[in-house]
Amino acid sequence: MSRPVRKKAERKSPAERSAEIADAAASVALEQGLFAVTMRAVAARIDVAPALVAHYEPNMDALVARTFRAVVSSELREVAALVLAAEEPRAQLALLLETLLDGERDDVTTVWVEAWAMGRRNEVLGAAVRDEMDDWQALIQGIVEAGVASRAFTTDDPAGVAWQTLGMIDGLNAQALVRWGDSGRRGSMIGTAVEGLLGLERGALSREYPSAITRLP
């Protein structure tokens, strides 16, 4: 049985080829997970020989780490722009929880979950995971600190509140990937816990969310 002949790869500049490989790796990660980012999978995505990918990306651990960074940093920029467009810290926090817990970002959650597992043995990826988690904590901490400054929130440990909030978001989103528990209540479950951490009355964040939406441009 004859094998299909792959057409000769189009000649591209090194920068163009590297960008193409990076985009292909990100697409594979979002569609199939970070474990699926292999030399063969990336090559197949752009219809070139695996050897060509190896020429530009000889270290697959590094490519996986960069792919992870690209996917999750893009999400952070998107969410930060949406959330910080709201005027007040309470609205920002309510909108953050609703956005991250509505089930629309399960493809990115899969990338995160697999990165936590793979990062145990891939040191470059492990460092990338820690850096990106620091960035997410910084976003949440900044909102909490602004709320404390405006007396909307009450806490003497904004960093701790941010750490706990991020942990709850990650945990419930990971559980939802296998449809464990009532995934539809993710937002309300975490909202109640965060309200307690910040000295808010029960339901304060859920009531704030609709008004946060209406104030967005």
C-alpha positions as a printed Julia matrix, in Angstrom:
217×3 Matrix{Float64}:
   0.0    0.0    0.0
   1.54   3.31  -1.03
   1.92   6.11   1.48
   0.63   9.6    0.67
   3.37  11.92  -0.47
   3.66  15.04   1.65
   4.0   18.13  -0.43
   7.22  20.06  -0.04
   6.95  22.58   2.78
   6.54  26.17   1.7
   9.68  28.18   2.24
   9.24  30.64   5.12
  11.53  32.85   7.13
  12.71  31.47  10.49
  10.49  33.97  12.31
   7.44  33.0   10.27
   8.08  29.29  10.77
   8.62  29.67  14.51
   5.38  31.65  14.84
   3.52  29.02  12.8
   4.8   26.25  15.05
   3.86  28.2   18.18
   0.34  28.82  16.88
  -0.05  25.17  15.93
   1.09  24.01  19.35
  -1.38  26.34  21.07
  -4.22  25.06  18.87
  -3.37  21.46  19.71
  -3.22  22.26  23.43
  -6.62  23.96  23.45
  -8.31  21.28  21.37
  -6.67  18.13  22.76
  -4.8   19.14  25.91
  -1.19  19.86  26.79
  -0.25  16.16  26.76
  -1.1   16.15  23.03
   1.55  18.75  22.17
   4.09  16.45  20.52
   6.43  16.91  17.61
   4.25  14.75  15.38
   1.01  16.46  16.37
   2.4   19.93  15.73
   3.91  18.85  12.42
   0.63  17.3   11.31
  -1.25  20.48  12.2
   0.83  22.55   9.75
   1.42  19.69   7.27
   5.2   19.52   7.51
   7.65  16.77   8.41
   8.35  16.27  12.14
  12.01  16.85  11.35
  11.21  20.43  10.36
   9.53  21.05  13.72
  12.54  19.45  15.44
  14.84  21.8   13.56
  13.09  24.84  15.01
  12.1   23.28  18.34
  14.75  20.74  19.38
  13.59  20.83  23.01
   9.97  19.71  23.32
   9.87  20.42  27.07
  10.61  24.05  26.29
   7.98  24.16  23.53
   5.36  22.7   25.88
   6.25  25.29  28.52
   6.04  28.16  26.04
   2.74  26.82  24.74
   1.35  26.74  28.26
   2.49  30.31  28.88
   0.95  31.5   25.61
  -2.43  29.91  26.32
  -2.85  30.95  29.95
  -1.3   34.41  29.68
  -3.7   35.17  26.83
  -6.61  34.2   29.07
  -5.27  36.36  31.89
  -5.0   39.42  29.65
  -8.52  38.85  28.36
 -10.06  38.36  31.79
  -8.14  41.26  33.36
  -9.31  43.64  30.63
 -12.92  42.55  31.14
 -12.87  42.61  34.92
 -10.95  45.85  35.44
 -13.37  47.68  33.15
 -15.88  47.51  36.0
 -15.71  50.56  38.24
 -15.59  49.16  41.77
 -13.64  46.33  43.45
 -16.77  44.45  44.52
 -18.1   44.5   40.96
 -14.67  43.48  39.65
 -14.46  40.51  41.99
 -18.02  39.41  41.24
 -17.33  39.61  37.52
 -14.05  37.7   37.91
 -15.79  34.81  39.67
 -18.64  34.7   37.17
 -16.26  34.77  34.2
 -13.93  32.07  35.46
 -16.65  29.75  36.74
 -19.2   29.81  33.93
 -17.81  26.71  32.19
 -16.85  28.55  29.01
 -13.11  28.13  29.59
 -12.83  24.41  30.16
 -10.28  24.11  27.35
  -7.91  26.37  29.27
  -8.71  24.55  32.52
  -7.6   21.31  30.85
  -4.3   22.94  29.91
  -3.84  24.06  33.53
  -4.66  20.64  35.01
  -2.3   18.83  32.67
   0.43  21.41  33.29
   0.25  20.8   37.04
   0.81  17.09  36.41
   3.47  17.45  33.72
   5.29  20.2   35.61
   6.42  17.69  38.22
   8.93  16.27  35.71
   9.29  19.12  33.23
  11.25  21.74  35.18
  10.77  24.45  32.56
   7.03  23.88  32.6
   6.95  23.78  36.38
   8.58  27.21  36.52
   6.09  28.53  33.95
   3.16  27.23  36.01
   4.44  28.96  39.14
   4.97  32.23  37.29
   1.5   32.21  35.76
  -0.15  31.34  39.07
   1.72  34.27  40.64
   0.28  36.56  37.95
  -3.27  35.34  38.61
  -2.83  35.79  42.35
  -1.51  39.31  41.75
  -4.64  40.21  39.76
  -6.97  38.98  42.5
  -4.84  40.48  45.26
  -4.88  43.86  43.54
  -8.69  43.81  43.45
  -8.86  42.83  47.12
  -6.39  45.53  48.14
  -8.38  48.15  46.24
 -11.51  46.95  48.02
  -9.84  47.2   51.41
  -8.63  50.72  50.58
 -12.17  51.79  49.63
 -13.62  49.99  52.69
 -15.68  47.7   50.5
 -13.81  44.66  51.88
 -12.49  43.81  55.32
  -9.35  41.7   55.61
  -5.82  42.09  56.92
  -4.47  39.46  54.5
  -5.25  40.31  50.86
  -2.55  37.93  49.62
  -4.07  35.07  51.61
  -7.57  35.82  50.35
  -6.26  35.88  46.77
  -4.45  32.57  47.27
  -7.52  30.88  48.74
  -9.83  32.3   46.08
  -7.57  31.12  43.28
  -7.31  27.68  44.86
 -11.1   27.34  45.06
 -11.55  28.46  41.46
  -8.95  25.99  40.23
 -10.31  23.14  42.32
 -13.95  23.46  41.31
 -13.08  24.0   37.65
 -10.9   20.88  37.67
 -13.71  18.85  39.26
 -16.13  20.1   36.62
 -13.97  18.59  33.86
 -15.16  15.15  34.96
 -18.65  16.46  35.78
 -18.3   15.76  39.5
 -20.68  17.59  41.8
 -23.03  20.37  40.85
 -20.81  22.24  38.41
 -23.6   24.7   37.66
 -23.27  26.09  41.19
 -19.55  26.78  41.0
 -20.0   30.53  41.06
 -22.43  30.67  43.97
 -20.41  28.17  46.02
 -17.2   30.16  45.76
 -19.02  33.48  46.03
 -20.36  32.54  49.45
 -16.9   31.51  50.66
 -15.22  34.66  49.33
 -17.9   36.85  50.91
 -16.97  35.3   54.25
 -13.28  35.97  53.7
 -13.95  39.63  52.94
 -16.54  40.44  55.61
 -19.38  40.77  53.11
 -22.97  39.79  53.75
 -24.14  36.64  52.06
 -25.19  37.22  48.46
 -23.33  40.53  48.13
 -21.2   39.37  45.22
 -24.0   37.62  43.34
 -26.16  40.73  43.62
 -23.29  42.87  42.35
 -22.64  40.89  39.2
 -25.56  42.17  37.05
 -24.66  45.78  37.84
 -21.03  45.07  36.95
 -22.14  43.88  33.53
 -24.29  46.91  32.84
 -21.42  49.29  33.57
 -19.1   47.7   31.02
 -18.6   49.6   27.72
